[in-house]
Amino acid sequence: MREPTIVCLGMCNTKGREIRFLAEQVATFGGRPLIMDIGLGAAVDWADIPLAEVLASTGTTLDEVFSAPRAAAIELVARAGAVRIRALRDEGRCDGIISWAGAVGTTTATAVMRALPFGVPKVMLTDMASSDVSGWLGTSDIYISNPTVEQGVNAISRRAIANAAAAVVGMARAPEIPAGTRPLAAITAYGSTTPLVRRCTDFMESRGWDAAAFHGVGVGATMEDLIRDGTITALMDITTSELTNTLFESPYGVSPDWTGTRLTAAGEMGIPQVILPGGMDQAAMGGLHTLPARILEECRTGARPSFRDSGLPYLHNHSVTIVIPLPEEMVELARQIASRLAGTRGPTAFVLPMRGWSAYDQPAEVATLERGWAPGNGDGPTWQPDPAQPGWSRNSTIMRAVLQDSLPRSNPNLDFIVTDMHLLDDSLGELVTGIMGSMLDGTWRKGDFRDVPGVIE
């Protein structure tokens, strides 16, 4: 593609000079710039795609936007812009998109960008890049770059804008990568579930599949969308930690701006899935200084378990703090699982390891470097033994009781398997890959695998 068309998106009434400079740089690096106005307060007469034309996509008028409160105006322009950008893509007039904005413009521009398919180059220049950008990214593949300044063409911004323009033109020129012929499976992952992730990855690849590992820190939303569009056709959801993170409103949970629901796409699409509560023993929160005062106080007073009775949560690293869910929170999580899996249309097995769910959720006597927790460091940071049966996890006992009562027994596509195993045990890996193998072979039936040693029910 010698001269890709790059849509230069911006609030032209307040950032006119900046958007024109952006377009000039796109042209300098060999692209064909197409300026699209998404202003909120006034229209300009020089944009290639005027604001009025953008709004006409949804039957919205300029007066409606200009008289609306700021949040409502953003929604009106973003919705119309999303329709218009999809039409431009269909017309062959959008090979990539780039924008430069502050907070309001970034909110509007990224909503438009998210309407484009995965793989279309999208570059957002924003001085808000150092903040939480999850709401702007959503489940899209937007490249966010920090131009340092919000506006002004000067010694600081010129190089940053030129780099971004060169990047989007270069990406648009790049030849399309063939999708390949191997089907794609998704495997959800945490560092603390890595041994099982590796085993599942090796298994799927040995069966002729490609395997994509999705880190359980919010990108499960993207995975669910890729399942719905048919890109992913098998799922080993062995790290469902995002359910816990989302319950705690963690920055590593699913974005509240996402319109989907975690743990539903595979069931709706009818693809084979094996699910485990990997990593659900922990809520991965931000740095210690970002934790809600309520949680810190609960740890200090003992109302919530702390790491080695220190009165503090476990510090995974400077930007991640591990908080242990309370029993009532685990009940809520188990109910979410039951409700979201109840109507699954394809072969689905929920496997519950009673002896723990991650490297952090194990007693000292089984800890090894290979299992992610070195000997001599005591129990894992989230290990909470069941008082009645200390070898089992308290969380497992709680979840087992809820799922036994809540999962529908009448759905022939849904099986619930309880094991006297830990998620990191080799025997658990054999069971999980065996179940998926039978699903891929078309031989799986609810109730299978009850004769496997270590399976309780």
C-alpha positions in Angstrom: 0.0 0.0 0.0 1.9 3.0 -1.3 -0.3 5.8 0.1 -2.6 4.5 2.9 -5.5 6.7 3.9 -5.1 7.8 7.5 -8.0 9.4 9.3 -6.7 12.2 11.5 -9.3 12.5 14.2 -9.7 15.5 16.5 -11.7 18.3 18.0 -10.9 20.8 15.3 -12.5 23.8 16.9 -10.1 23.7 19.9 -7.1 21.7 18.5 -7.2 22.9 14.9 -3.5 23.7 14.6 -2.5 20.5 16.2 -4.7 18.3 14.0 -3.5 20.1 10.9 0.1 19.5 12.0 -0.7 15.9 12.6 -2.2 15.6 9.1 0.9 17.3 7.6 3.2 14.7 9.3 1.0 11.9 8.0 1.5 13.2 4.5 5.2 13.7 5.1 5.6 10.0 5.8 3.7 8.9 2.8 0.1 8.7 4.0 -3.0 10.3 2.6 -4.5 12.3 5.6 -8.3 12.6 6.0 -9.2 15.0 8.7 -12.4 14.1 10.6 -13.9 16.6 13.0 -15.3 15.4 16.4 -15.6 18.7 18.1 -18.2 19.4 20.8 -18.5 23.1 20.9 -18.3 24.4 17.3 -17.8 23.2 13.8 -15.1 24.2 11.4 -15.3 24.6 7.6 -12.0 23.1 6.7 -12.2 19.5 7.8 -12.3 16.8 5.1 -15.2 15.1 7.0 -17.1 18.0 8.8 -18.8 17.5 12.1 -22.2 17.8 10.5 -21.4 14.9 8.2 -20.2 12.8 11.1 -23.4 13.5 13.1 -25.6 12.8 10.1 -24.6 9.2 10.5 -27.0 8.9 13.4 -29.4 11.7 12.6 -28.0 14.0 15.2 -27.8 17.7 14.7 -25.1 20.3 15.5 -27.5 22.1 17.9 -28.2 18.9 19.8 -24.5 18.5 20.5 -23.7 22.1 21.2 -26.6 22.4 23.7 -26.0 19.1 25.5 -24.0 18.8 28.8 -20.4 17.7 28.2 -20.9 14.0 29.0 -24.0 13.8 26.8 -22.2 15.6 24.0 -19.3 13.2 24.1 -21.8 10.3 23.8 -23.6 11.8 20.9 -20.4 12.6 18.9 -18.7 9.3 19.8 -21.7 7.2 18.7 -22.0 9.1 15.4 -18.2 8.9 14.9 -18.2 5.2 15.4 -20.8 4.7 12.7 -19.0 7.0 10.3 -15.6 5.4 10.8 -17.0 2.0 10.1 -18.5 3.3 6.9 -15.2 4.9 5.9 -13.5 1.5 6.5 -16.1 -0.2 4.3 -15.5 2.4 1.6 -11.8 1.8 1.6 -11.1 5.2 3.1 -9.6 4.2 6.4 -6.4 2.2 6.5 -5.4 3.6 9.9 -6.5 6.3 12.4 -4.6 8.7 14.6 -5.6 11.4 17.1 -4.1 14.0 19.5 -6.2 15.2 22.4 -6.6 15.9 26.1 -9.0 14.1 28.4 -12.3 14.9 26.7 -10.9 14.4 23.2 -9.3 11.2 24.1 -12.6 9.8 25.5 -14.3 10.8 22.3 -11.6 9.7 19.9 -10.9 6.3 21.4 -14.7 5.5 21.4 -14.5 6.0 17.6 -11.3 4.0 17.3 -12.8 1.0 19.2 -15.4 0.7 16.4 -12.8 -0.4 14.0 -11.8 -4.1 13.7 -8.8 -5.6 15.4 -5.7 -5.1 13.3 -6.6 -1.7 11.9 -3.8 0.6 13.1 -5.0 3.0 15.8 -2.7 5.5 17.5 -3.9 7.9 20.3 -1.6 10.7 21.4 -2.7 11.9 24.8 -1.1 13.6 27.8 -3.4 11.4 29.9 -1.2 8.3 28.9 0.3 8.2 32.4 -3.2 7.6 34.0 -5.4 4.6 34.0 -6.1 4.1 30.3 -8.2 0.9 30.5 -11.5 2.8 29.9 -10.1 4.2 26.6 -8.5 1.0 25.5 -11.6 -1.2 26.2 -10.9 -4.4 24.3 -9.3 -2.7 21.3 -5.7 -2.7 20.1 -5.1 1.0 20.4 -1.5 2.2 20.7 -1.4 5.0 23.3 1.5 7.4 23.2 2.4 10.3 25.5 3.2 13.5 23.6 3.9 15.2 26.9 1.9 18.3 26.1 -1.8 18.5 25.4 -1.5 21.1 22.7 1.0 23.4 20.9 3.3 22.6 18.0 6.7 23.2 19.6 10.1 21.7 20.3 8.6 19.1 22.6 5.6 18.0 20.5 7.1 18.1 17.0 9.2 14.9 17.4 6.5 13.0 19.3 3.9 13.8 16.7 6.2 13.0 13.8 7.1 9.6 15.4 3.4 8.8 15.9 2.5 9.8 12.3 5.4 7.7 10.9 4.2 4.8 13.0 0.6 4.8 11.9 1.6 5.2 8.2 4.2 2.4 8.6 1.7 0.1 10.2 -0.9 0.8 7.5 1.6 0.0 4.8 2.6 -3.3 6.4 1.3 -6.3 4.4 -1.5 -8.2 6.0 -0.3 -11.2 8.0 -2.0 -14.4 6.9 -4.2 -15.8 9.6 -2.8 -19.3 9.2 -4.6 -22.6 9.0 -4.4 -23.8 12.6 -7.4 -23.2 14.9 -6.9 -20.9 17.9 -7.4 -21.9 21.5 -7.4 -19.4 24.4 -5.7 -20.2 27.7 -6.0 -17.8 30.7 -2.9 -17.3 32.7 -1.3 -15.9 35.8 2.3 -16.2 36.9 1.0 -18.2 39.9 -0.7 -20.7 37.5 2.1 -21.0 35.0 2.9 -24.7 35.3 -0.7 -25.6 34.3 -0.7 -22.9 31.6 2.4 -24.4 30.1 1.0 -27.9 30.2 -2.2 -26.8 28.5 -0.3 -24.8 25.9 1.9 -27.8 25.0 -1.2 -30.0 24.8 -3.2 -27.8 22.5 -0.1 -27.3 20.2 0.4 -31.1 20.1 -3.2 -31.4 18.9 -2.5 -29.0 16.0 -3.8 -25.8 17.6 -2.3 -22.4 18.2 -2.6 -21.4 21.8 -3.0 -17.8 23.0 -2.3 -17.0 26.6 -4.5 -14.2 28.1 -3.2 -12.7 31.3 -6.0 -12.5 33.8 -5.7 -8.8 34.5 -8.6 -7.4 32.3 -7.8 -8.8 28.9 -10.3 -11.6 29.4 -12.8 -9.1 28.0 -10.8 -9.0 24.7 -10.7 -12.8 24.8 -14.5 -13.0 25.2 -15.0 -10.7 22.2 -12.6 -12.8 20.1 -14.6 -15.9 21.0 -17.8 -14.2 19.9 -16.4 -13.2 16.5 -15.2 -16.7 15.9 -11.5 -16.1 16.2 -11.1 -18.4 19.2 -12.8 -21.8 19.0 -11.7 -23.6 22.2 -11.1 -22.3 25.7 -9.1 -23.5 28.7 -10.2 -20.9 31.2 -7.9 -22.2 33.9 -7.2 -18.7 35.5 -10.5 -17.0 36.2 -8.9 -14.5 38.5 -10.6 -11.5 36.8 -13.8 -12.4 38.5 -12.2 -11.7 41.9 -10.4 -8.6 40.6 -13.6 -7.2 39.1 -15.5 -7.9 42.3 -12.9 -5.8 44.2 -13.1 -3.0 41.5 -9.4 -3.6 40.9 -7.5 -1.9 38.0 -6.7 -5.5 37.0 -10.3 -6.5 36.6 -12.5 -6.2 33.5 -13.1 -2.6 32.5 -16.5 -1.3 33.7 -16.9 0.3 30.2 -16.9 -3.2 28.6 -20.5 -4.2 27.6 -19.9 -7.9 27.9 -19.9 -10.3 30.8 -16.9 -12.5 31.7 -17.4 -16.3 31.5 -20.3 -16.2 29.0 -19.0 -16.1 25.4 -17.8 -19.7 25.1 -21.1 -21.0 26.5 -23.1 -18.8 24.1 -21.0 -19.8 21.1 -21.1 -23.5 22.1 -17.3 -24.0 21.9 -15.6 -26.5 24.2 -14.4 -25.1 27.4 -12.7 -26.4 30.6 -12.8 -23.9 33.5 -11.0 -23.8 36.8 -10.9 -21.2 39.6 -7.2 -20.5 39.0 -6.0 -17.3 40.8 -9.4 -16.6 42.3 -7.9 -17.0 45.8 -6.5 -13.5 45.4 -7.6 -10.0 44.4 -4.7 -8.3 42.5 -5.0 -4.7 43.5 -2.8 -1.7 42.7 0.1 -0.5 44.8 -0.3 -0.5 48.6 -0.9 3.3 48.6 -3.9 2.9 46.3 -5.8 0.4 48.4 -9.2 1.5 49.8 -8.9 2.5 53.5 -11.6 -0.1 54.3 -9.4 -3.0 53.1 -6.3 -1.7 54.9 -8.3 -1.3 58.1 -9.7 -4.9 57.8 -6.1 -6.2 57.4 -4.9 -4.2 60.3 -7.6 -5.3 62.7 -7.7 -9.0 61.5 -11.2 -8.7 60.0 -9.5 -9.7 56.7 -6.5 -12.1 56.7 -3.2 -10.4 56.2 0.2 -11.8 55.1 1.7 -13.7 58.1 -0.5 -11.7 60.5 1.5 -8.6 59.6 -1.6 -6.4 59.4 -0.8 -5.8 55.7 -1.7 -7.5 52.4 1.0 -9.3 50.5 3.1 -7.1 48.2 3.5 -8.9 44.9 5.5 -6.0 43.6 5.5 -2.2 43.9 2.4 -1.9 41.7 0.4 -5.0 42.7 -0.9 -5.9 46.2 -2.6 -9.2 46.9 -5.8 -9.1 49.0 -7.4 -12.3 50.3 -11.2 -12.6 49.7 -13.5 -13.1 52.7 -15.9 -16.1 52.8 -18.9 -14.0 51.9 -17.0 -12.6 48.9 -16.1 -16.1 47.8 -19.8 -17.1 48.0 -20.7 -14.2 45.7 -18.0 -15.3 43.2 -19.3 -18.9 43.2 -22.8 -17.6 42.5 -21.5 -15.6 39.6 -19.9 -18.7 38.1 -23.1 -20.7 38.6 -25.3 -18.1 36.9 -22.9 -17.5 34.0 -22.4 -21.2 33.1 -26.0 -22.3 33.7 -27.1 -22.0 30.1 -24.0 -23.1 28.3 -24.6 -24.6 24.8 -21.4 -26.4 24.3 -19.3 -29.0 26.2 -18.3 -27.4 29.5 -16.5 -28.8 32.5 -15.9 -26.8 35.7 -13.1 -28.5 37.6 -12.7 -27.7 41.3 -9.3 -28.6 42.9 -9.9 -28.8 46.6 -6.2 -28.4 47.6 -5.7 -24.9 46.2 -5.9 -22.7 43.1 -2.4 -21.1 42.6 1.2 -20.9 43.7 0.1 -18.5 46.4 -2.7 -20.9 47.5 -0.7 -23.8 48.9 0.7 -25.0 52.2 4.4 -24.9 53.0 4.7 -28.7 52.9 4.1 -28.9 49.1 5.8 -25.6 48.1 8.6 -25.9 45.6 10.3 -23.6 43.1 8.7 -25.5 40.3 5.3 -24.8 41.9 6.1 -21.1 42.2 6.7 -20.8 46.0 10.1 -21.6 47.3 10.6 -24.0 50.2 11.4 -22.2 53.5 9.0 -19.3 52.9 6.1 -20.9 54.7 2.6 -21.1 53.4 1.7 -19.2 50.3 0.4 -15.7 50.8 -3.3 -16.6 50.3 -3.4 -20.1 51.7 -6.4 -20.5 54.0 -7.0 -24.1 55.1 -10.4 -25.5 55.7 -10.8 -25.8 59.5 -12.5 -29.2 59.2 -10.1 -30.7 56.6 -6.8 -28.7 56.7 -5.4 -30.2 53.5 -8.2 -28.6 51.6 -8.6 -24.9 50.8 -11.3 -23.0 52.7 -12.2 -21.3 49.4 -12.7 -24.7 47.7 -15.0 -25.9 50.4 -17.1 -22.7 50.1 -17.3 -22.8 46.3 -18.1 -26.5 46.3 -21.1 -26.0 48.5 -22.4 -23.1 46.4 -21.9 -24.8 43.1 -23.5 -28.1 44.3 -26.7 -26.1 45.1 -26.6 -23.6 42.2 -25.3 -25.3 39.0 -28.2 -26.8 37.1 -28.1 -30.6 36.9 -30.4 -30.7 33.9 -28.0 -29.1 31.4 -26.3 -32.0 29.6 -23.6 -29.7 28.4 -22.4 -28.7 31.9 -20.3 -31.0 34.2 -19.0 -30.2 37.6 -15.9 -32.2 38.7 -14.5 -32.0 42.2 -10.9 -33.3 42.8 -8.7 -34.0 45.7 -5.9 -32.2 43.9 -4.1 -28.9 43.7 -4.3 -26.8 40.5 -0.5 -27.2 40.1 -0.5 -31.0 40.5 0.6 -33.1 37.5 -2.4 -35.2 38.0 -4.7 -32.2 37.7 -2.9 -31.2 34.4 -3.5 -34.7 33.1 -7.2 -34.5 34.0 -7.7 -31.1 32.4 -6.0 -31.9 29.2 -7.8 -35.3 29.1 -11.2 -33.5 29.3 -10.3 -31.1 26.6 -9.0 -33.8 24.4 -12.3 -35.7 24.6 -14.2 -32.5 23.8 -12.0 -32.0 20.7 -12.5 -35.6 19.7 -16.3 -35.2 20.0 -16.5 -38.1 22.6 -17.0 -36.0 25.7 -20.1 -36.7 27.8 -21.2 -35.3 31.1 -20.3 -37.6 33.9 -17.1 -38.8 32.3 -13.7 -38.9 34.1 -15.3 -40.0 37.4 -13.0 -43.1 37.5 -9.8 -41.0 37.4 -7.8 -41.3 40.7 -8.3 -38.2 42.7 -11.7 -37.3 41.3 -14.2 -37.1 44.2 -17.4 -36.4 42.3 
